[in-house]
Amino acid sequence: MAKEYGIIDKVIFYKNVCDETRSELLKNAICVLYTPHNEHFGIVPIETMYCKSIVICDESGGPKESIIDS
C-alpha cells in the first residue's frame, strides 16, 4: 500500500523486533500501526501510548478495550 501511494521512502516497516529495539522504536515513533489478525490483549498499543506516540489499530479484541481515544 505504501508503494501504491508513493510514500514507500517515507515509511519504515518493522516486524518481530526484540524488546530493546521495540522500546527504542516506540520512544522515537510518530505513530504505530498495529494490525494483528487475532489479538486478545495487545501490549504493543499500551506501550505505544505510554511512549506518547499515536497508535492506529482496528476495533478487535483487547485493543478495542485498551486503546484510549483522545
Secondary structure, DSSP 8 states (H G I E B T S, - for coil): -TTTTT-GGG-----S--HHHHHHHHHH-SEEEE--SS-SS-HHHHHHHHTT-EEEE-S-HHHHHH----
